[in-house]
Structures are given as structure tokens and as C-alpha cells.
């Protein structure tokens, strides 16, 4: 049995692994580095483009629960993430290079995988998973539109700057994790504190700053007449756009100071910019929540207004790029199967899942189900009480007019039975316990193998 996987990102690599573990040979097409995108910087498989964090480690958090479900199913990428993890408090952050190397080593050395470094421009007639990501090339996008007979939905996404550690002024900045003030200099984040005057001067500069015109990134909508529903994805707003929504919007968002105390003044700052370790060497830090579309010269000028970053050297500036996703509620089943063709599946951000772990989950489901289809087995729809099932159900059953990429969250779950009057933390724990119990029953009933990651 053979299959094609188009796209060597998170979803494509996980889908490939699930297929080969079930005896299906895979030709994995990745156009990089022969043809690059506006966001990637290498030709590595499973390159992390935006943050280096895969979200919470805790099972009573939505992202943490989703990762645990993937571990139960033998996800290759979650194993690689665990093995390349960095200190990040309650989050699973990874060294980008180490993570990509681990995934690439597993995929490229597998005897059933052939990695082909070419652009794939047309949906094939053979068994296939399209996991081409949010930066799908124009020719393949046109083929998808022809196949689906639906206009694509576009939105613009942004990534945050990365700072060289040695250029951060630690006489002002301080190490701490939220709510761990009794552990000075031991936290996993570098924090740049602001007083009220510094904060409002910074906000004013952000609002007045020059931005790169969106048309400079991609003219595909205007040129082809494709439908565009929203300019920005609400879950990843550029920091300057968020600033315009209200003078204190950032102070209640990525710059919220709760749980942090500035050792210089012995109290909580008015606002704070957090930086998270981005590589194992510990010499690169990314600005948490500071995705942006400002001109590079403006980023250098304005971000150096942040106390502690006065002489900061930016090894990568923030930038924006067009993301593409299909009208999944009209086109896909929750198995990730295309409704009008049995052996065509989609996975990753192109289906409307948001976040690294959601992409991995969709790839696992697509790979597992294409293998089941090729083996003549019943496709597996995960229970709605699991995070995997709830997330895939959302992207395939949402109202089209309001459909926008979604990350894992407990709001996707069906309510608990009975009037339990639980506090939020307690309710989330019950959700998590129920999910893992139902996942085990589901694995047993479908005879799902736990794939090896060795």
C-alpha cells in the first residue's frame, strides 16, 4: 500500500508516521528548501515558525490534555517535543532545531518513507493527505479550489521577534515565573517591567508606528478574486492592532503583570514584557505575545523603548504572512476525510485547527484513518468528550459564516451531566479525567494500535 503526504510540517510528519507504522509506504512531498515561504527560514521538516511553545504541560489545561491524548496514541512529534524541551514554567517549550532534527531523523531514515523535495502542484488521484499548511503554494491552492469548488478563506497571521540574550539588560529585567516570587532569579522567563508612564508612552508609539502594507506580503486575494472573510485571526493579533483596541488592552493581555514582582521596587509592575527561552543554548529569547506587522526599523525603535531592551539585538524581527484554510465544515468529516472522495484527507492548519498541538492531532487522525481506509477498516471518529474529538468536530461542524481557526479549549466539550456546581479548575479536572477514560475505551473498541516512537 502506498500514499502521498503533501507537506512536511507538523501535521504532515505526524500523518506520515501514523501511516508507516501501519504498514503504508509514504512519499512525503516538501517544497522547501527548493521553494521557500515568507515565514520559514529553513528546509527542515516540522520547522516551528512562530512560538517555540506547545502550550501547557498540565492535564487540566486544554493544551496539556490534548498532548496527553497524543502521548496515549504514540505521537512521534509529542515524543520529540518532550525530548527537546526547555525550561518554560508550566509550558512545554522546545529547542526549535533539536525538535526538527529529531522529527527529521525519524521520518527520513524510516524504510517506508521517501522524502521528495519538490513542490506538489495538483491534488493527485491516488491516496493522499494534504497537509500543506497555512502557506500552501499558489498552484496547489488553485488545485484545491478547483477540487472543492469553494472559495478559500484567508487570514493574516503574525510571528514575534527573537532577541539575543546577551543584549538584554539584566540590571532592569529579572528572571521569574508567575506566582513564584519566592524564587528570585530562578524563573523560566525574563521579565521586562514597565511603570505606568513607560507603558502609556510605549502604547502611544505602537499605535502611531508604521506598518508593512499587507499587499506587500501576498496579492493572491486581489489577483484571483478569492473570498477573504477576516484580515486577522483573533487568536494571534499583531500587538499594534491589539493596542488600538484600547489603551490598557495589552496590560490585560500579553503584558499583564499578575503573579510577578519587580525586585527593584518590591511590588508588581504596571505591565511587563516576558521573554521565553528559544533554544537549548539559552542565547535566544522570543518576545511572548509580541507578533507584529511593524516595519523592521519601527520594531527596533519601539521595542527598544521596553525597559531592559534598550540595546537589544534582534536576530529575527516579527513579520506577517497569509494563512490559508479551507471551508472544512462543508468539505470534511471529523475523520479528516474529504466528503466527496474516500482516499483524500486533509490535515493541519489548512483545515482550521490552530496551534502546534492541534495540527499534530489532525495529522495523527488523518494518517491513522487513511491507513484504516486502505486496510478496509472502519474509520475512527474520536469521542466528543476527548479533546481530539471535540476539536475535529468543531472544524467540521461549525457554522460556515462564523468559521475561524480554533485551538484546543474546554468550551468545545459537551457539558458535564448533573448539576455539579464546580469551580472552573475542578470542572476542567473532571473534563480531563473523563477525556482520558473515554479515550482508553475508544482505543480498545476500535482496536487502535499505540504506534512506536523508537
C-alpha positions as CSV (number, residue, x, y, z in Angstrom):
1,X,0.0,0.0,0.0
2,X,1.2,3.5,-0.9
3,X,0.1,7.0,0.0
4,X,1.2,10.6,-0.7
5,X,1.5,13.2,2.0
6,X,1.9,16.8,0.8
7,X,3.6,19.0,3.3
8,X,6.5,18.3,5.7
9,X,5.2,20.4,8.6
10,X,3.8,19.2,12.0
11,X,0.7,17.6,10.6
12,X,2.3,16.1,7.6
13,X,5.1,14.5,9.6
14,X,2.7,13.1,12.2
15,X,0.4,11.8,9.4
16,X,3.4,10.1,7.7
17,X,4.5,8.4,10.9
18,X,1.0,7.1,11.6
19,X,0.8,5.7,8.0
20,X,4.2,3.9,8.0
21,X,3.6,2.4,11.5
22,X,0.5,0.8,9.9
23,X,2.5,-0.6,7.0
24,X,1.7,2.0,4.4
25,X,4.6,3.3,2.3
26,X,4.7,7.1,2.0
27,X,6.0,9.6,-0.5
28,X,6.3,12.8,1.6
29,X,6.5,16.0,-0.5
30,X,8.0,19.1,0.9
31,X,8.9,22.0,-1.4
32,X,11.4,23.6,1.0
33,X,14.2,24.5,0.6
34,X,13.8,24.4,-3.2
35,X,10.9,26.8,-2.9
36,X,10.6,28.8,0.3
37,X,7.7,30.5,2.0
38,X,7.6,34.0,3.5
39,X,7.7,32.7,7.1
40,X,10.0,29.6,7.1
41,X,13.8,30.1,7.5
42,X,15.0,26.5,6.7
43,X,14.2,23.4,4.8
44,X,13.8,21.3,8.0
45,X,10.8,19.1,8.5
46,X,8.5,20.1,11.3
47,X,10.0,23.6,11.5
48,X,8.4,25.7,14.2
49,X,7.6,29.1,12.6
50,X,6.0,31.1,15.3
51,X,6.5,30.4,19.0
52,X,8.6,27.6,20.4
53,X,6.0,26.7,23.0
54,X,3.5,23.9,22.6
55,X,1.4,25.2,25.5
56,X,0.6,24.0,29.0
57,X,2.1,20.8,30.4
58,X,-0.9,20.3,32.8
59,X,-3.6,17.8,32.0
60,X,-6.3,20.1,33.5
61,X,-5.5,22.6,30.8
62,X,-6.9,22.2,27.3
63,X,-3.5,22.1,25.5
64,X,-2.0,19.8,28.2
65,X,-4.9,17.4,27.9
66,X,-4.5,17.3,24.1
67,X,-0.8,16.5,24.4
68,X,-1.6,13.7,26.9
69,X,-4.1,12.2,24.5
70,X,-1.5,12.3,21.8
71,X,1.0,10.6,24.1
72,X,-1.5,7.8,24.8
73,X,-1.7,7.3,21.0
74,X,2.1,7.2,20.5
75,X,2.5,10.6,18.7
76,X,6.0,10.9,17.3
77,X,6.0,14.7,17.4
78,X,5.0,14.9,21.1
79,X,7.7,12.5,22.0
80,X,10.2,14.6,20.1
81,X,8.9,17.7,21.8
82,X,9.3,16.1,25.3
83,X,12.8,15.1,24.4
84,X,13.9,18.6,23.2
85,X,12.1,20.5,25.9
86,X,13.4,23.7,27.5
87,X,12.6,25.3,30.9
88,X,9.4,27.3,30.5
89,X,7.5,27.1,33.8
90,X,4.2,25.2,33.2
91,X,4.6,25.2,29.4
92,X,6.2,22.7,27.1
93,X,8.7,24.8,25.1
94,X,11.3,23.2,22.9
95,X,14.6,24.0,21.2
96,X,13.4,24.5,17.6
97,X,16.5,23.0,15.9
98,X,16.6,20.0,18.2
99,X,12.9,19.3,17.8
100,X,13.1,19.5,14.0
101,X,16.2,17.3,13.9
102,X,14.6,14.6,16.0
103,X,11.5,14.6,13.8
104,X,13.5,14.6,10.6
105,X,15.7,11.8,11.8
106,X,12.7,9.6,12.5
107,X,11.0,10.4,9.2
108,X,13.9,10.5,6.8
109,X,15.5,7.3,8.0
110,X,12.3,5.2,8.0
111,X,12.5,2.4,5.3
112,X,8.9,3.1,4.2
113,X,9.3,6.8,3.7
114,X,10.7,8.7,0.7
115,X,11.0,12.4,1.2
116,X,10.8,14.3,-2.1
117,X,11.9,17.9,-2.1
118,X,9.6,19.3,-4.8
119,X,6.5,21.5,-5.0
120,X,3.4,19.4,-5.5
121,X,1.0,21.5,-7.7
122,X,-2.1,19.4,-8.1
123,X,-4.2,17.1,-6.0
124,X,-3.4,13.6,-7.1
125,X,-5.9,10.8,-7.8
126,X,-4.1,8.4,-5.5
127,X,-4.5,8.0,-1.8
128,X,-3.3,11.3,-0.3
129,X,-3.2,13.6,2.7
130,X,-2.9,17.3,2.0
131,X,-1.1,18.9,4.9
132,X,0.4,21.8,3.0
133,X,-0.1,24.2,5.8
134,X,-1.2,27.8,6.0
135,X,1.3,28.9,3.4
136,X,0.2,26.5,0.7
137,X,1.7,27.5,-2.7
138,X,-0.5,29.3,-5.2
139,X,-0.6,26.5,-7.7
140,X,-1.7,23.9,-5.2
141,X,-4.2,26.4,-3.7
142,X,-5.7,26.8,-7.1
143,X,-6.0,23.0,-7.5
144,X,-7.7,22.8,-4.1
145,X,-10.2,25.4,-5.1
146,X,-10.9,23.6,-8.3
147,X,-11.5,20.4,-6.4
148,X,-13.6,21.8,-3.6
149,X,-15.5,24.3,-5.7
150,X,-15.4,26.6,-2.8
151,X,-13.6,29.9,-2.3
152,X,-10.8,29.7,0.2
153,X,-10.9,31.6,3.5
154,X,-7.8,33.7,4.2
155,X,-6.5,35.5,7.2
156,X,-3.2,37.1,8.0
157,X,-1.0,35.7,10.8
158,X,2.0,37.1,12.6
159,X,5.1,35.9,14.3
160,X,7.1,37.5,17.2
161,X,10.7,38.9,17.3
162,X,13.6,36.9,18.8
163,X,16.3,38.7,20.9
164,X,19.9,37.9,21.6
165,X,20.1,37.0,25.3
166,X,23.4,38.8,26.0
167,X,21.9,42.1,24.8
168,X,19.2,42.1,27.5
169,X,19.9,44.5,30.4
170,X,19.5,42.3,33.4
171,X,20.0,45.2,35.8
172,X,16.4,46.1,34.8
173,X,15.0,42.8,33.6
174,X,14.6,39.9,36.0
175,X,14.0,36.2,36.0
176,X,10.8,34.9,37.3
177,X,7.8,32.7,36.6
178,X,4.3,33.9,37.5
179,X,3.4,33.3,41.2
180,X,6.9,32.2,42.1
181,X,8.1,35.4,43.7
182,X,9.7,33.3,46.5
183,X,12.2,32.0,43.9
184,X,14.2,35.1,42.8
185,X,16.3,34.6,39.7
186,X,15.1,31.1,39.2
187,X,12.1,31.6,37.0
188,X,11.9,30.4,33.4
189,X,11.1,33.8,31.9
190,X,13.0,37.0,31.6
191,X,10.6,39.9,32.5
192,X,11.0,43.5,31.4
193,X,8.9,45.6,33.8
194,X,7.2,48.9,33.0
195,X,5.7,51.6,35.2
196,X,2.6,53.4,34.2
197,X,4.3,56.3,32.3
198,X,6.6,53.9,30.4
199,X,3.6,51.7,29.5
200,X,1.5,54.5,28.0
201,X,4.4,56.0,26.1
202,X,5.0,52.6,24.6
203,X,1.4,52.2,23.7
204,X,1.3,55.6,22.0
205,X,4.4,54.7,20.0
206,X,2.9,51.4,18.9
207,X,-0.4,53.0,17.8
208,X,1.5,55.6,15.7
209,X,4.1,53.2,14.2
210,X,4.4,52.5,10.5
211,X,3.3,49.0,9.4
212,X,4.2,47.0,6.4
213,X,1.2,47.1,3.9
214,X,-0.5,43.7,3.8
215,X,-0.4,43.7,0.0
216,X,3.4,43.6,0.2
217,X,3.1,40.0,1.6
218,X,0.6,38.5,-0.8
219,X,-1.7,39.7,-3.5
220,X,-3.4,36.4,-4.1
221,X,-6.8,37.7,-2.9
222,X,-6.9,40.7,-5.2
223,X,-5.3,38.9,-8.2
224,X,-7.6,35.9,-8.1
225,X,-10.7,37.4,-6.7
226,X,-10.8,34.9,-3.8
227,X,-13.1,35.5,-0.9
228,X,-11.5,36.8,2.3
229,X,-13.5,36.7,5.4
230,X,-11.3,38.3,8.1
231,X,-8.0,40.1,7.9
232,X,-6.6,39.0,11.2
233,X,-7.1,35.8,13.2
234,X,-8.3,36.8,16.7
235,X,-6.1,34.3,18.4
236,X,-2.9,35.8,17.1
237,X,-3.4,39.5,16.7
238,X,-0.5,41.8,15.9
239,X,0.5,43.7,19.1
240,X,-0.1,47.0,17.4
241,X,-3.6,46.0,16.4
242,X,-4.4,44.9,19.9
243,X,-3.0,48.3,21.2
244,X,-5.5,50.1,19.1
245,X,-8.4,48.3,20.7
246,X,-7.9,50.1,24.0
247,X,-5.1,51.8,25.9
248,X,-5.0,49.0,28.5
249,X,-5.6,46.1,26.2
250,X,-2.0,45.0,26.3
251,X,-1.9,45.4,30.1
252,X,-4.7,42.9,30.3
253,X,-3.3,40.7,27.5
254,X,0.3,39.7,26.7
255,X,1.7,42.4,29.0
256,X,-0.4,41.5,32.1
257,X,1.8,41.7,35.3
258,X,-0.2,39.3,37.5
259,X,1.9,37.0,39.6
260,X,5.1,38.9,39.0
261,X,7.0,41.3,41.3
262,X,9.8,43.6,40.3
263,X,12.7,43.1,42.7
264,X,13.9,46.7,42.2
265,X,10.7,48.1,43.7
266,X,9.4,45.2,45.7
267,X,6.0,45.2,44.1
268,X,4.1,44.3,41.0
269,X,4.9,46.4,37.9
270,X,2.2,48.2,35.9
271,X,2.9,46.0,32.9
272,X,5.6,43.5,31.8
273,X,7.0,42.1,28.6
274,X,8.0,38.4,29.0
275,X,10.7,36.7,27.0
276,X,10.9,32.9,26.8
277,X,14.0,30.8,26.0
278,X,14.0,29.8,22.4
279,X,16.9,27.3,22.1
280,X,18.9,24.9,24.2
281,X,22.0,27.1,24.3
282,X,19.9,29.7,26.1
283,X,21.2,32.6,24.0
284,X,18.0,33.3,22.1
285,X,14.7,34.6,23.7
286,X,11.4,35.3,21.9
287,X,9.0,38.1,23.0
288,X,5.9,36.3,24.2
289,X,2.7,37.5,22.6
290,X,4.5,40.2,20.5
291,X,3.6,39.1,17.0
292,X,3.7,42.2,14.8
293,X,3.5,43.7,11.3
294,X,5.6,46.8,12.1
295,X,8.3,47.8,9.7
296,X,11.7,46.4,10.9
297,X,13.0,49.9,11.6
298,X,10.0,50.6,13.8
299,X,10.4,47.4,15.6
300,X,13.9,48.2,16.5
301,X,13.0,51.7,17.6
302,X,9.8,50.9,19.6
303,X,10.8,47.6,21.2
304,X,14.0,49.3,22.5
305,X,11.6,51.5,24.5
306,X,10.9,48.5,26.7
307,X,13.0,48.7,29.9
308,X,15.8,46.1,29.7
309,X,15.8,46.0,25.9
310,X,17.4,49.4,25.3
311,X,20.3,47.8,23.4
312,X,18.6,44.7,22.3
313,X,19.8,42.9,19.2
314,X,17.0,41.3,17.2
315,X,18.1,38.1,15.5
316,X,14.7,37.8,13.9
317,X,12.1,40.6,13.5
318,X,8.4,39.9,13.7
319,X,6.6,39.5,10.4
320,X,3.2,38.7,8.9
321,X,2.1,36.2,6.3
322,X,-1.0,35.0,4.7
323,X,-2.6,31.8,6.1
324,X,-5.0,29.7,4.1
325,X,-7.6,27.3,5.4
326,X,-10.5,25.5,3.7
327,X,-14.2,25.6,4.4
328,X,-13.9,22.4,6.5
329,X,-17.5,22.3,7.8
330,X,-18.7,21.9,4.2
331,X,-15.9,19.7,2.9
332,X,-14.6,17.3,5.7
333,X,-15.8,14.7,8.1
334,X,-14.4,14.6,11.6
335,X,-12.1,11.7,10.4
336,X,-10.4,14.4,8.2
337,X,-11.7,12.6,5.2
338,X,-12.9,14.6,2.2
339,X,-16.6,14.0,1.9
340,X,-16.6,13.6,-1.9
341,X,-13.6,11.2,-2.1
342,X,-12.7,8.3,0.1
343,X,-8.9,8.3,-0.1
344,X,-8.4,12.1,0.1
345,X,-7.7,13.5,3.6
346,X,-6.7,17.0,4.9
347,X,-4.7,17.8,8.0
348,X,-3.1,20.7,9.8
349,X,-3.7,24.4,9.8
350,X,-5.3,24.2,6.3
351,X,-8.4,22.5,7.9
352,X,-8.8,25.3,10.5
353,X,-7.1,23.9,13.6
354,X,-4.9,26.4,15.4
355,X,-1.8,25.8,17.5
356,X,1.0,23.4,17.1
357,X,-0.6,20.6,19.1
358,X,-3.9,20.9,17.2
359,X,-2.0,20.5,14.0
360,X,-0.2,17.4,15.3
361,X,-3.6,15.9,16.4
362,X,-5.2,16.4,13.0
363,X,-2.2,14.8,11.3
364,X,-2.4,11.8,13.6
365,X,-6.1,11.4,12.9
366,X,-5.7,11.8,9.1
367,X,-2.8,9.4,9.0
368,X,-4.5,6.8,11.1
369,X,-7.7,7.0,9.2
370,X,-6.2,6.9,5.7
371,X,-4.3,3.7,6.8
372,X,-7.6,2.3,8.1
373,X,-9.3,3.2,4.8
374,X,-6.6,1.4,2.8
375,X,-6.8,-1.6,5.1
376,X,-10.6,-1.8,4.6
377,X,-11.3,-0.9,8.2
378,X,-13.9,1.4,9.7
379,X,-12.7,5.0,10.0
380,X,-12.3,6.2,13.6
381,X,-14.2,9.3,14.9
382,X,-12.9,10.3,18.3
383,X,-15.4,10.8,21.1
384,X,-16.6,14.3,21.6
385,X,-15.6,14.0,25.2
386,X,-11.9,13.8,24.2
387,X,-10.1,17.0,23.2
388,X,-9.1,15.4,19.8
389,X,-12.7,14.5,19.1
390,X,-14.1,17.9,20.2
391,X,-11.6,19.9,18.2
392,X,-12.1,17.9,15.0
393,X,-15.9,18.1,15.5
394,X,-15.7,21.9,15.7
395,X,-13.7,22.3,12.5
396,X,-16.1,20.0,10.6
397,X,-19.4,21.2,12.1
398,X,-19.0,24.9,12.8
399,X,-21.3,27.5,11.2
400,X,-19.5,28.4,7.9
401,X,-20.3,32.1,8.3
402,X,-18.5,32.3,11.6
403,X,-15.8,29.7,10.9
404,X,-12.4,30.7,12.1
405,X,-9.4,28.6,13.1
406,X,-9.8,27.2,16.6
407,X,-7.3,25.9,19.2
408,X,-8.0,23.3,21.9
409,X,-10.2,24.6,24.6
410,X,-12.7,23.2,27.1
411,X,-15.5,25.3,25.6
412,X,-15.7,22.7,22.8
413,X,-16.7,19.9,25.2
414,X,-20.3,18.8,25.8
415,X,-21.4,19.8,29.3
416,X,-21.0,17.6,32.3
417,X,-24.0,15.6,33.3
418,X,-25.8,16.7,36.5
419,X,-25.7,20.0,38.4
420,X,-22.2,19.8,39.8
421,X,-21.7,23.4,40.8
422,X,-17.9,23.0,40.2
423,X,-15.4,25.8,40.2
424,X,-13.5,26.2,36.9
425,X,-10.4,24.3,37.9
426,X,-12.4,21.5,39.3
427,X,-14.6,21.3,36.2
428,X,-11.5,21.2,34.0
429,X,-10.1,18.4,36.0
430,X,-13.3,16.4,35.6
431,X,-13.3,17.1,31.9
432,X,-9.7,15.8,31.7
433,X,-10.4,12.7,33.7
434,X,-13.4,11.9,31.6
435,X,-11.5,12.5,28.3
436,X,-8.6,10.2,29.2
437,X,-11.0,7.5,30.4
438,X,-13.1,7.7,27.3
439,X,-10.0,7.7,25.1
440,X,-8.9,4.4,26.5
441,X,-12.4,2.9,25.9
442,X,-12.3,4.3,22.3
443,X,-8.8,2.8,21.7
444,X,-10.0,-0.6,22.9
445,X,-13.2,-0.6,20.9
446,X,-11.6,0.4,17.6
447,X,-8.5,-1.8,18.2
448,X,-6.2,1.2,17.7
449,X,-2.6,0.4,18.0
450,X,-0.3,2.6,20.0
451,X,2.4,3.4,17.5
452,X,6.0,3.1,18.4
453,X,8.2,6.2,18.6
454,X,11.5,4.4,19.0
